[in-house]
Amino acid sequence: MKREDIESYNYIIIAVVVILVGAIFFFRIRNQEMYFARSALYGLFKGNLGVAKQIDWQNLKMLGQDVGVIYNKLPDEREKKDFQAAFVRNFSRGFQASGAKLSSYANWRVDSRESDFTVVAVDDTAHKKTALVLISKIPKHKLAGLSWR
């Protein structure tokens, strides 16, 4: 093989790698809210207490309940931390008691985007419903709500 041919192949390989990396980066950035929603919801389903950092507690609305109003009335940080832990544990217990399975949630997609929030939809294939996950963007991504459609 000639030296020029090898150099040509090297340039082609480099170009393909650059294009693939760019496409992956673009896809990842474009779907950041969807990945965040999945991570936060799975954390709640599993009872992972670390998910509390991903929740907008002051404005949280869950399945028709304004959790934020209750949270904002708590008198101090200690009670707020206890509330967060209890909420995550009880949400997980309720999810498990309902017989729901993480594998039933499929077809994650961005349903709508506004300047300060994004709604991510996911199908609960076992119950033939769609969950809507509200993600606030200000100041950074936080889980702000969950409802059914």
DAPEWO-V528719 format. One record per helix or strand of 2 or more residues. SS is the DSSP state (H for helix, E for strand). FROM is the first residue (numbers start at 1). LEN is the number of residues. If there is no record, write none. Layout:
# DAPEWO-V528719
[[SS;FROM;LEN] [SS;FROM;LEN]]
This chain:
# DAPEWO-V528719
[[H;3;28] [H;32;15] [H;49;6] [H;57;3] [E;61;2] [E;65;2] [H;67;6] [H;77;21] [H;102;3] [E;105;9] [E;117;8] [E;129;8] [E;142;7]]
